[in-house]
Amino acid sequence: MTLLNAKRSACCNALVQVTEDEDDDFCVKCKSYYPEIRDERLSFAETERSLVLLTSILLDKNGGATKEEVLDNIESRGYLKFDDHDKEYRANGELVWKNDLAWTRSDLVESGYMSGEVWDDWRITEVGKENFRNMVENFKKKGRRVKLTENWFNRINERQSSV
């Protein structure tokens, strides 16, 4: 499964691993096979956020780091374009772009791509590592991007062969 082909479960809204046999779709959060899934693909923005998080953690942070380290790395490397909305603050006092990436991290934990065992340890799992290359290739085939910058593409191109 790649996140580009992921759907959300009707049972708990978690990411579902979509299989060729739709009767065997697996709800990662409930740890059960659940045939009823919402026909809602991840948005392009969700896919971009997932890719930038995994890139920062896997390629730049040796597989894991704190939330602050990961988000600071994304900002300092210029992986994302920020518009005025991204630079606003949510009610919780966090910048919109940082808050959005924190929620994306929650989805990646639910899907098994990131570990959620230790607080503030943003770590990619073996499942995440195994699927990262396919996610990038599928994304590149789309030929479209909204928030990802050339810096992200350059980083992927220079290091992808090593993951």
OpenMM code with the backbone's topology and positions (N, CA, C; nanometers):
from openmm import Vec3, app, unit

residues = "MET THR LEU LEU ASN ALA LYS ARG SER ALA CYS CYS ASN ALA LEU VAL GLN VAL THR GLU ASP GLU ASP ASP ASP PHE CYS VAL LYS CYS LYS SER TYR TYR PRO GLU ILE ARG ASP GLU ARG LEU SER PHE ALA GLU THR GLU ARG SER LEU VAL LEU LEU THR SER ILE LEU LEU ASP LYS ASN GLY GLY ALA THR LYS GLU GLU VAL LEU ASP ASN ILE GLU SER ARG GLY TYR LEU LYS PHE ASP ASP HIS ASP LYS GLU TYR ARG ALA ASN GLY GLU LEU VAL TRP LYS ASN ASP LEU ALA TRP THR ARG SER ASP LEU VAL GLU SER GLY TYR MET SER GLY GLU VAL TRP ASP ASP TRP ARG ILE THR GLU VAL GLY LYS GLU ASN PHE ARG ASN MET VAL GLU ASN PHE LYS LYS LYS GLY ARG ARG VAL LYS LEU THR GLU ASN TRP PHE ASN ARG ILE ASN GLU ARG GLN SER SER VAL".split()
positions = [
    Vec3(0.0836, -0.1185, 0.0000),
    Vec3(0.0000, 0.0000, 0.0000),
    Vec3(0.0873, 0.1238, 0.0000),
    Vec3(0.0462, 0.2235, -0.0726),
    Vec3(0.1075, 0.3540, -0.0599),
    Vec3(-0.0007, 0.4501, -0.0161),
    Vec3(0.0404, 0.5586, 0.0459),
    Vec3(-0.0595, 0.6543, 0.0922),
    Vec3(-0.1368, 0.7163, -0.0226),
    Vec3(-0.0781, 0.7187, -0.1421),
    Vec3(-0.1513, 0.7729, -0.2554),
    Vec3(-0.2738, 0.6889, -0.2877),
    Vec3(-0.2736, 0.5621, -0.2464),
    Vec3(-0.3870, 0.4744, -0.2711),
    Vec3(-0.4684, 0.4508, -0.1448),
    Vec3(-0.4379, 0.5210, -0.0391),
    Vec3(-0.5060, 0.4993, 0.0882),
    Vec3(-0.6460, 0.5594, 0.0854),
    Vec3(-0.7310, 0.4999, 0.1654),
    Vec3(-0.8650, 0.5516, 0.1864),
    Vec3(-0.8870, 0.5584, 0.3361),
    Vec3(-0.9986, 0.6150, 0.3780),
    Vec3(-1.0326, 0.6245, 0.5197),
    Vec3(-1.1391, 0.5209, 0.5524),
    Vec3(-1.1277, 0.4601, 0.6706),
    Vec3(-1.2265, 0.3603, 0.7109),
    Vec3(-1.3542, 0.4287, 0.7564),
    Vec3(-1.4639, 0.3599, 0.7380),
    Vec3(-1.5920, 0.4111, 0.7860),
    Vec3(-1.6068, 0.3856, 0.9354),
    Vec3(-1.5289, 0.2899, 0.9881),
    Vec3(-1.5428, 0.2538, 1.1290),
    Vec3(-1.4810, 0.3587, 1.2210),
    Vec3(-1.3612, 0.4058, 1.1892),
    Vec3(-1.2945, 0.4958, 1.2835),
    Vec3(-1.2177, 0.6079, 1.2147),
    Vec3(-1.2318, 0.6234, 1.0835),
    Vec3(-1.1693, 0.7294, 1.0068),
    Vec3(-1.0182, 0.7130, 0.9934),
    Vec3(-0.9652, 0.5956, 1.0268),
    Vec3(-0.8215, 0.5718, 1.0134),
    Vec3(-0.7880, 0.5426, 0.8675),
    Vec3(-0.6600, 0.5519, 0.8346),
    Vec3(-0.6175, 0.5128, 0.7010),
    Vec3(-0.6345, 0.3628, 0.6848),
    Vec3(-0.6771, 0.3212, 0.5668),
    Vec3(-0.7014, 0.1806, 0.5379),
    Vec3(-0.6037, 0.1367, 0.4306),
    Vec3(-0.5434, 0.0210, 0.4513),
    Vec3(-0.4588, -0.0361, 0.3477),
    Vec3(-0.5505, -0.0962, 0.2424),
    Vec3(-0.5500, -0.0386, 0.1236),
    Vec3(-0.6379, -0.0833, 0.0172),
    Vec3(-0.5700, -0.1983, -0.0567),
    Vec3(-0.6394, -0.3118, -0.0642),
    Vec3(-0.5858, -0.4287, -0.1331),
    Vec3(-0.6571, -0.4469, -0.2660),
    Vec3(-0.6054, -0.5388, -0.3467),
    Vec3(-0.6708, -0.5652, -0.4747),
    Vec3(-0.8098, -0.6222, -0.4541),
    Vec3(-0.8258, -0.7046, -0.3536),
    Vec3(-0.9555, -0.7609, -0.3196),
    Vec3(-1.0189, -0.6698, -0.2140),
    Vec3(-1.1142, -0.5885, -0.2542),
    Vec3(-1.1702, -0.4889, -0.1640),
    Vec3(-1.2331, -0.5489, -0.0393),
    Vec3(-1.2653, -0.6788, -0.0411),
    Vec3(-1.3200, -0.7425, 0.0788),
    Vec3(-1.2134, -0.7624, 0.1860),
    Vec3(-1.0878, -0.7456, 0.1492),
    Vec3(-0.9779, -0.7677, 0.2424),
    Vec3(-0.9126, -0.6379, 0.2903),
    Vec3(-0.9751, -0.5235, 0.2695),
    Vec3(-0.9170, -0.3981, 0.3155),
    Vec3(-0.8960, -0.4049, 0.4657),
    Vec3(-0.7839, -0.3538, 0.5126),
    Vec3(-0.7430, -0.3689, 0.6511),
    Vec3(-0.7417, -0.2337, 0.7204),
    Vec3(-0.8191, -0.2205, 0.8284),
    Vec3(-0.8199, -0.0984, 0.9083),
    Vec3(-0.7050, -0.1085, 1.0078),
    Vec3(-0.6048, -0.0230, 0.9908),
    Vec3(-0.4843, -0.0299, 1.0732),
    Vec3(-0.5149, 0.0058, 1.2183),
    Vec3(-0.6011, 0.1024, 1.2403),
    Vec3(-0.6302, 0.1463, 1.3768),
    Vec3(-0.7070, 0.0394, 1.4549),
    Vec3(-0.8086, -0.0174, 1.3939),
    Vec3(-0.8896, -0.1192, 1.4620),
    Vec3(-0.8244, -0.2565, 1.4586),
    Vec3(-0.7199, -0.2711, 1.3769),
    Vec3(-0.6489, -0.3983, 1.3618),
    Vec3(-0.7429, -0.5090, 1.3159),
    Vec3(-0.8278, -0.4742, 1.2221),
    Vec3(-0.9209, -0.5746, 1.1726),
    Vec3(-0.9510, -0.5490, 1.0249),
    Vec3(-0.9973, -0.6549, 0.9594),
    Vec3(-1.0427, -0.6373, 0.8229),
    Vec3(-1.1792, -0.5729, 0.8273),
    Vec3(-1.1972, -0.4687, 0.7502),
    Vec3(-1.3200, -0.3927, 0.7558),
    Vec3(-1.3589, -0.3542, 0.6132),
    Vec3(-1.4591, -0.4193, 0.5566),
    Vec3(-1.4895, -0.3967, 0.4156),
    Vec3(-1.5518, -0.2614, 0.3831),
    Vec3(-1.6128, -0.1945, 0.4799),
    Vec3(-1.6771, -0.0667, 0.4499),
    Vec3(-1.5776, 0.0465, 0.4649),
    Vec3(-1.5367, 0.1032, 0.3516),
    Vec3(-1.4469, 0.2176, 0.3568),
    Vec3(-1.5105, 0.3340, 0.2829),
    Vec3(-1.4794, 0.4523, 0.3308),
    Vec3(-1.5280, 0.5713, 0.2629),
    Vec3(-1.4483, 0.5881, 0.1357),
    Vec3(-1.5136, 0.6245, 0.0295),
    Vec3(-1.4435, 0.6429, -0.0974),
    Vec3(-1.3822, 0.7832, -0.0997),
    Vec3(-1.2869, 0.8032, -0.0125),
    Vec3(-1.2236, 0.9338, -0.0015),
    Vec3(-1.0726, 0.9158, -0.0038),
    Vec3(-1.0132, 0.9461, -0.1149),
    Vec3(-0.8679, 0.9367, -0.1280),
    Vec3(-0.8036, 1.0508, -0.0496),
    Vec3(-0.6794, 1.0299, -0.0109),
    Vec3(-0.6083, 1.1384, 0.0561),
    Vec3(-0.5963, 1.2557, -0.0393),
    Vec3(-0.6104, 1.3745, 0.0126),
    Vec3(-0.5960, 1.4926, -0.0714),
    Vec3(-0.4508, 1.5068, -0.1136),
    Vec3(-0.4296, 1.5838, -0.2165),
    Vec3(-0.2947, 1.6080, -0.2637),
    Vec3(-0.2126, 1.6753, -0.1547),
    Vec3(-0.2732, 1.7674, -0.0805),
    Vec3(-0.2019, 1.8367, 0.0273),
    Vec3(-0.1612, 1.7383, 0.1374),
    Vec3(-0.2503, 1.6434, 0.1720),
    Vec3(-0.2162, 1.5425, 0.2730),
    Vec3(-0.0994, 1.4570, 0.2266),
    Vec3(-0.0986, 1.4209, 0.0991),
    Vec3(0.0101, 1.3414, 0.0439),
    Vec3(0.1406, 1.4183, 0.0497),
    Vec3(0.1379, 1.5462, 0.0131),
    Vec3(0.2599, 1.6276, 0.0191),
    Vec3(0.3111, 1.6392, 0.1625),
    Vec3(0.2219, 1.6627, 0.2563),
    Vec3(0.2647, 1.6730, 0.3964),
    Vec3(0.3255, 1.5416, 0.4445),
    Vec3(0.2657, 1.4298, 0.4042),
    Vec3(0.3197, 1.2997, 0.4422),
    Vec3(0.4600, 1.2812, 0.3860),
    Vec3(0.4781, 1.3150, 0.2608),
    Vec3(0.6083, 1.2987, 0.1973),
    Vec3(0.7148, 1.3871, 0.2601),
    Vec3(0.6796, 1.5118, 0.2914),
    Vec3(0.7798, 1.6015, 0.3479),
    Vec3(0.8187, 1.5577, 0.4887),
    Vec3(0.7237, 1.5079, 0.5651),
    Vec3(0.7558, 1.4561, 0.6988),
    Vec3(0.8486, 1.3354, 0.6902),
    Vec3(0.8127, 1.2411, 0.6066),
    Vec3(0.8936, 1.1201, 0.5946),
    Vec3(1.0320, 1.1504, 0.5385),
    Vec3(1.0405, 1.2441, 0.4451),
    Vec3(1.1705, 1.2839, 0.3903),
    Vec3(1.2577, 1.3422, 0.4997),
    Vec3(1.2025, 1.4336, 0.5769),
    Vec3(1.2796, 1.4984, 0.6830),
    Vec3(1.3287, 1.3977, 0.7848),
    Vec3(1.2423, 1.3050, 0.8226),
    Vec3(1.2774, 1.2077, 0.9259),
    Vec3(1.3749, 1.1030, 0.8721),
    Vec3(1.3459, 1.0479, 0.7555),
    Vec3(1.4266, 0.9385, 0.7034),
    Vec3(1.5601, 0.9863, 0.6482),
    Vec3(1.5585, 1.0887, 0.5646),
    Vec3(1.6809, 1.1307, 0.4977),
    Vec3(1.7646, 1.2280, 0.5792),
    Vec3(1.7007, 1.3129, 0.6569),
    Vec3(1.7746, 1.4182, 0.7272),
    Vec3(1.7984, 1.3882, 0.8744),
    Vec3(1.7143, 1.3076, 0.9350),
    Vec3(1.7217, 1.2853, 1.0803),
    Vec3(1.7459, 1.1388, 1.1162),
    Vec3(1.8013, 1.0623, 1.0239),
    Vec3(1.8383, 0.9228, 1.0493),
    Vec3(1.7248, 0.8378, 1.1072),
    Vec3(1.6030, 0.8649, 1.0662),
    Vec3(1.4903, 0.7813, 1.1046),
    Vec3(1.4069, 0.8303, 1.2204),
    Vec3(1.4545, 0.9318, 1.2944),
    Vec3(1.3749, 0.9804, 1.4058),
    Vec3(1.4323, 1.1050, 1.4707),
    Vec3(1.3447, 1.1849, 1.5280),
    Vec3(1.3833, 1.3083, 1.5970),
    Vec3(1.2616, 1.3596, 1.6733),
    Vec3(1.2797, 1.4681, 1.7461),
    Vec3(1.1668, 1.5297, 1.8152),
    Vec3(1.0828, 1.6081, 1.7155),
    Vec3(0.9624, 1.6412, 1.7555),
    Vec3(0.8742, 1.7227, 1.6713),
    Vec3(0.9434, 1.8526, 1.6326),
    Vec3(1.0015, 1.9204, 1.7286),
    Vec3(1.0663, 2.0486, 1.7017),
    Vec3(1.1812, 2.0330, 1.6021),
    Vec3(1.2613, 1.9291, 1.6186),
    Vec3(1.3734, 1.9073, 1.5272),
    Vec3(1.3257, 1.8801, 1.3848),
    Vec3(1.2224, 1.7994, 1.3712),
    Vec3(1.1696, 1.7665, 1.2385),
    Vec3(1.1114, 1.8907, 1.1717),
    Vec3(1.0287, 1.9646, 1.2445),
    Vec3(0.9648, 2.0825, 1.1853),
    Vec3(1.0665, 2.1924, 1.1559),
    Vec3(1.1633, 2.2113, 1.2437),
    Vec3(1.2701, 2.3098, 1.2178),
    Vec3(1.3506, 2.2704, 1.0947),
    Vec3(1.3744, 2.1409, 1.0787),
    Vec3(1.4482, 2.0921, 0.9617),
    Vec3(1.3708, 2.1200, 0.8330),
    Vec3(1.2418, 2.0948, 0.8340),
    Vec3(1.1574, 2.1202, 0.7165),
    Vec3(1.1627, 2.2685, 0.6795),
    Vec3(1.1531, 2.3529, 0.7811),
    Vec3(1.1564, 2.4976, 0.7555),
    Vec3(1.2945, 2.5430, 0.7077),
    Vec3(1.4006, 2.4992, 0.7738),
    Vec3(1.5351, 2.5468, 0.7384),
    Vec3(1.5805, 2.4960, 0.6016),
    Vec3(1.5351, 2.3785, 0.5628),
    Vec3(1.5711, 2.3251, 0.4309),
    Vec3(1.4793, 2.3781, 0.3206),
    Vec3(1.3736, 2.4467, 0.3591),
    Vec3(1.2840, 2.5064, 0.2605),
    Vec3(1.2097, 2.4041, 0.1766),
    Vec3(1.1615, 2.2967, 0.2405),
    Vec3(1.0901, 2.1916, 0.1681),
    Vec3(0.9484, 2.2318, 0.1274),
    Vec3(0.8891, 2.3273, 0.1998),
    Vec3(0.7509, 2.3674, 0.1736),
    Vec3(0.7413, 2.5159, 0.1426),
    Vec3(0.6450, 2.5493, 0.0552),
    Vec3(0.6097, 2.6894, 0.0308),
    Vec3(0.5031, 2.7269, 0.1330),
    Vec3(0.5213, 2.8398, 0.1983),
    Vec3(0.4230, 2.8845, 0.2966),
    Vec3(0.3483, 3.0051, 0.2429),
    Vec3(0.2145, 2.9976, 0.2460),
    Vec3(0.1338, 3.1136, 0.2100),
    Vec3(0.0960, 3.1868, 0.3393),
    Vec3(0.0220, 3.2941, 0.3269),
    Vec3(-0.0146, 3.3747, 0.4445),
    Vec3(-0.0913, 3.2923, 0.5481),
    Vec3(-0.1794, 3.2045, 0.5017),
    Vec3(-0.2572, 3.1212, 0.5944),
    Vec3(-0.1658, 3.0302, 0.6765),
    Vec3(-0.0649, 2.9728, 0.6132),
    Vec3(0.0280, 2.8838, 0.6831),
    Vec3(0.1011, 2.9546, 0.7962),
    Vec3(0.1178, 3.0850, 0.7818),
    Vec3(0.1935, 3.1629, 0.8805),
    Vec3(0.1051, 3.2192, 0.9923),
    Vec3(-0.0240, 3.1897, 0.9859),
    Vec3(-0.1155, 3.2316, 1.0928),
    Vec3(-0.1052, 3.1336, 1.2089),
    Vec3(-0.1607, 3.1745, 1.3226),
    Vec3(-0.1581, 3.0891, 1.4416),
    Vec3(-0.2959, 3.0299, 1.4678),
    Vec3(-0.2972, 2.9042, 1.5073),
    Vec3(-0.4204, 2.8375, 1.5488),
    Vec3(-0.4529, 2.8822, 1.6917),
    Vec3(-0.5692, 2.8447, 1.7388),
    Vec3(-0.6114, 2.8798, 1.8750),
    Vec3(-0.5168, 2.8227, 1.9805),
    Vec3(-0.4492, 2.7129, 1.9474),
    Vec3(-0.3559, 2.6513, 2.0420),
    Vec3(-0.2194, 2.7206, 2.0451),
    Vec3(-0.2033, 2.8274, 1.9651),
    Vec3(-0.0791, 2.9034, 1.9635),
    Vec3(0.0262, 2.8510, 1.8677),
    Vec3(-0.0067, 2.7481, 1.7913),
    Vec3(0.0890, 2.6888, 1.6982),
    Vec3(0.0642, 2.7407, 1.5569),
    Vec3(0.1710, 2.7596, 1.4813),
    Vec3(0.1559, 2.8003, 1.3419),
    Vec3(0.0739, 2.6957, 1.2662),
    Vec3(-0.0078, 2.7412, 1.1721),
    Vec3(-0.0956, 2.6526, 1.0960),
    Vec3(-0.0155, 2.5406, 1.0301),
    Vec3(0.0943, 2.5732, 0.9630),
    Vec3(0.1687, 2.4694, 0.8912),
    Vec3(0.2255, 2.3640, 0.9863),
    Vec3(0.2693, 2.4061, 1.1032),
    Vec3(0.3227, 2.3104, 1.2003),
    Vec3(0.2115, 2.2223, 1.2560),
    Vec3(0.0956, 2.2830, 1.2831),
    Vec3(-0.0181, 2.2081, 1.3336),
    Vec3(-0.0677, 2.1071, 1.2305),
    Vec3(-0.0732, 2.1489, 1.1041),
    Vec3(-0.1149, 2.0575, 0.9973),
    Vec3(-0.0206, 1.9375, 0.9874),
    Vec3(0.1104, 1.9623, 0.9999),
    Vec3(0.2058, 1.8520, 0.9937),
    Vec3(0.1949, 1.7605, 1.1155),
    Vec3(0.1601, 1.8167, 1.2304),
    Vec3(0.1396, 1.7334, 1.3494),
    Vec3(0.0208, 1.6392, 1.3281),
    Vec3(-0.0865, 1.6891, 1.2667),
    Vec3(-0.2015, 1.6028, 1.2377),
    Vec3(-0.1662, 1.4987, 1.1320),
    Vec3(-0.0850, 1.5371, 1.0349),
    Vec3(-0.0396, 1.4410, 0.9341),
    Vec3(0.0406, 1.3310, 1.0009),
    Vec3(0.1232, 1.3671, 1.0973),
    Vec3(0.2010, 1.2686, 1.1716),
    Vec3(0.1068, 1.1693, 1.2405),
    Vec3(-0.0038, 1.2186, 1.2971),
    Vec3(-0.1014, 1.1292, 1.3609),
    Vec3(-0.1561, 1.0283, 1.2609),
    Vec3(-0.1861, 1.0746, 1.1398),
    Vec3(-0.2344, 0.9830, 1.0356),
    Vec3(-0.1281, 0.8801, 1.0002),
    Vec3(-0.0017, 0.9232, 0.9939),
    Vec3(0.1071, 0.8314, 0.9611),
    Vec3(0.1282, 0.7283, 1.0718),
    Vec3(0.1050, 0.7681, 1.1953),
    Vec3(0.1118, 0.6731, 1.3072),
    Vec3(-0.0005, 0.5705, 1.2921),
    Vec3(-0.1220, 0.6172, 1.2654),
    Vec3(-0.2364, 0.5271, 1.2485),
    Vec3(-0.2149, 0.4294, 1.1340),
    Vec3(-0.1472, 0.4739, 1.0292),
    Vec3(-0.1262, 0.3878, 0.9126),
    Vec3(-0.0068, 0.2955, 0.9296),
    Vec3(0.0686, 0.3127, 1.0383),
    Vec3(0.1837, 0.2272, 1.0631),
    Vec3(0.3126, 0.2763, 1.0018),
    Vec3(0.3117, 0.3939, 0.9409),
    Vec3(0.4311, 0.4491, 0.8774),
    Vec3(0.5240, 0.5166, 0.9776),
    Vec3(0.4688, 0.5607, 1.0909),
    Vec3(0.5482, 0.6221, 1.1965),
    Vec3(0.5096, 0.5589, 1.3291),
    Vec3(0.6043, 0.5597, 1.4222),
    Vec3(0.5809, 0.5044, 1.5549),
    Vec3(0.5121, 0.6088, 1.6422),
    Vec3(0.4245, 0.5635, 1.7287),
    Vec3(0.3580, 0.6528, 1.8224),
    Vec3(0.3789, 0.6076, 1.9656),
    Vec3(0.4777, 0.5230, 1.9867),
    Vec3(0.4980, 0.4623, 2.1182),
    Vec3(0.5538, 0.5587, 2.2226),
    Vec3(0.6397, 0.6499, 2.1798),
    Vec3(0.7057, 0.7417, 2.2730),
    Vec3(0.6655, 0.8848, 2.2381),
    Vec3(0.6239, 0.9607, 2.3407),
    Vec3(0.5827, 1.0987, 2.3196),
    Vec3(0.6989, 1.1798, 2.2638),
    Vec3(0.6720, 1.2616, 2.1653),
    Vec3(0.7672, 1.3535, 2.1023),
    Vec3(0.8820, 1.2823, 2.0323),
    Vec3(0.8638, 1.1568, 1.9991),
    Vec3(0.9628, 1.0831, 1.9216),
    Vec3(0.9012, 1.0565, 1.7848),
    Vec3(0.9341, 1.1405, 1.6905),
    Vec3(0.8802, 1.1280, 1.5554),
    Vec3(0.9724, 1.0349, 1.4778),
    Vec3(0.9376, 0.9074, 1.4767),
    Vec3(1.0238, 0.8035, 1.4200),
    Vec3(0.9494, 0.7270, 1.3112),
    Vec3(1.0196, 0.7042, 1.1997),
    Vec3(0.9629, 0.6271, 1.0897),
    Vec3(0.9753, 0.4781, 1.1230),
    Vec3(0.8766, 0.4002, 1.0847),
    Vec3(0.8786, 0.2559, 1.1095),
    Vec3(0.9381, 0.1831, 0.9889),
    Vec3(0.9563, 0.0547, 1.0039),
    Vec3(1.0046, -0.0266, 0.8913),
    Vec3(0.9039, -0.0232, 0.7761),
    Vec3(0.7747, -0.0235, 0.8096),
    Vec3(0.6708, -0.0146, 0.7059),
    Vec3(0.6844, 0.1176, 0.6305),
    Vec3(0.7064, 0.2258, 0.7032),
    Vec3(0.7257, 0.3561, 0.6404),
    Vec3(0.8476, 0.3586, 0.5501),
    Vec3(0.9572, 0.3004, 0.5974),
    Vec3(1.0800, 0.2949, 0.5170),
    Vec3(1.0583, 0.2145, 0.3895),
    Vec3(0.9915, 0.1010, 0.4038),
    Vec3(0.9685, 0.0128, 0.2893),
    Vec3(0.8821, 0.0799, 0.1825),
    Vec3(0.7883, 0.1622, 0.2241),
    Vec3(0.6946, 0.2230, 0.1296),
    Vec3(0.7361, 0.3612, 0.0819),
    Vec3(0.8371, 0.4199, 0.1434),
    Vec3(0.8775, 0.5566, 0.1108),
    Vec3(0.9127, 0.5732, -0.0371),
    Vec3(0.9967, 0.4868, -0.0892),
    Vec3(1.0400, 0.4983, -0.2294),
    Vec3(0.9206, 0.4915, -0.3242),
    Vec3(0.8287, 0.3977, -0.3003),
    Vec3(0.7098, 0.3864, -0.3858),
    Vec3(0.6234, 0.5113, -0.3765),
    Vec3(0.6106, 0.5655, -0.2560),
    Vec3(0.5312, 0.6875, -0.2394),
    Vec3(0.5900, 0.8000, -0.3229),
    Vec3(0.7225, 0.8147, -0.3175),
    Vec3(0.7889, 0.9213, -0.3928),
    Vec3(0.7701, 0.9010, -0.5426),
    Vec3(0.7914, 0.7790, -0.5892),
    Vec3(0.7777, 0.7519, -0.7325),
    Vec3(0.6352, 0.7767, -0.7806),
    Vec3(0.5375, 0.7313, -0.7050),
    Vec3(0.3976, 0.7564, -0.7423),
    Vec3(0.3674, 0.9053, -0.7446),
    Vec3(0.4211, 0.9773, -0.6490),
    Vec3(0.3985, 1.1205, -0.6429),
    Vec3(0.4624, 1.1919, -0.7626),
    Vec3(0.5843, 1.1541, -0.7967),
    Vec3(0.6542, 1.2166, -0.9095),
    Vec3(0.5791, 1.1943, -1.0402),
    Vec3(0.5160, 1.0771, -1.0541),
    Vec3(0.4412, 1.0462, -1.1759),
    Vec3(0.3232, 1.1407, -1.1951),
    Vec3(0.2697, 1.1905, -1.0838),
    Vec3(0.1555, 1.2816, -1.0923),
    Vec3(0.1956, 1.4129, -1.1588),
    Vec3(0.3236, 1.4518, -1.1443),
    Vec3(0.3742, 1.5720, -1.2102),
    Vec3(0.3147, 1.7024, -1.1615),
    Vec3(0.2576, 1.7026, -1.0444),
    Vec3(0.1910, 1.8214, -0.9928),
    Vec3(0.2323, 1.8400, -0.8474),
    Vec3(0.2471, 1.9634, -0.8075),
    Vec3(0.2750, 1.9888, -0.6673),
    Vec3(0.2128, 2.1214, -0.6280),
    Vec3(0.1813, 2.1321, -0.5005),
    Vec3(0.1179, 2.2523, -0.4488),
    Vec3(0.2130, 2.3247, -0.3547),
    Vec3(0.2631, 2.2557, -0.2546),
    Vec3(0.3446, 2.3181, -0.1506),
    Vec3(0.4910, 2.2743, -0.1520),
    Vec3(0.5219, 2.1630, -0.2146),
    Vec3(0.6596, 2.1154, -0.2156),
    Vec3(0.7462, 2.2028, -0.3059),
    Vec3(0.8684, 2.2274, -0.2620),
    Vec3(0.9599, 2.3151, -0.3353),
    Vec3(1.0633, 2.2341, -0.4132),
    Vec3(1.1419, 2.3039, -0.4933),
    Vec3(1.2538, 2.2411, -0.5635),
    Vec3(1.3528, 2.1821, -0.4637),
    Vec3(1.3665, 2.2447, -0.3475),
    Vec3(1.4581, 2.1928, -0.2452),
    Vec3(1.4207, 2.0504, -0.2070),
    Vec3(1.2894, 2.0241, -0.1952),
    Vec3(1.2454, 1.8886, -0.1625),
    Vec3(1.2824, 1.7927, -0.2751),
    Vec3(1.2523, 1.8302, -0.3993),
    Vec3(1.2832, 1.7431, -0.5124),
    Vec3(1.4336, 1.7175, -0.5231),
    Vec3(1.5136, 1.8199, -0.5012),
    Vec3(1.6586, 1.8026, -0.5060),
    Vec3(1.7061, 1.7052, -0.3989),
    Vec3(1.6500, 1.7162, -0.2794),
    Vec3(1.6882, 1.6270, -0.1698),
    Vec3(1.6517, 1.4827, -0.2024),
    Vec3(1.5339, 1.4638, -0.2565),
    Vec3(1.4895, 1.3296, -0.2946),
    Vec3(1.5813, 1.2715, -0.4018),
    Vec3(1.6116, 1.3515, -0.5015),
    Vec3(1.6940, 1.3031, -0.6118),
    Vec3(1.8370, 1.2704, -0.5688),
    Vec3(1.8895, 1.3458, -0.4735),
    Vec3(2.0277, 1.3199, -0.4298),
    Vec3(2.0398, 1.2012, -0.3370),
    Vec3(1.9340, 1.1708, -0.2614),
    Vec3(1.9451, 1.0677, -0.1579),
    Vec3(1.8566, 0.9461, -0.1777),
    Vec3(1.7608, 0.9509, -0.2694),
    Vec3(1.6649, 0.8412, -0.2760),
    Vec3(1.7304, 0.7079, -0.3038),
    Vec3(1.8366, 0.7054, -0.3766),
    Vec3(1.9008, 0.5776, -0.4080),
    Vec3(1.9584, 0.5107, -0.2834),
    Vec3(1.9755, 0.5878, -0.1750),
    Vec3(2.0347, 0.5309, -0.0534),
    Vec3(1.9313, 0.4767, 0.0440),
    Vec3(1.8002, 0.4959, 0.0159),
    Vec3(1.6987, 0.4459, 0.1092),
    Vec3(1.6314, 0.3223, 0.0550),
] * unit.nanometer
topology = app.Topology()
chain = topology.addChain("A")
for resn in residues:
    res = topology.addResidue(resn, chain)
    for name in ("N", "CA", "C"):
        topology.addAtom(name, app.Element.getBySymbol(name[0]), res)
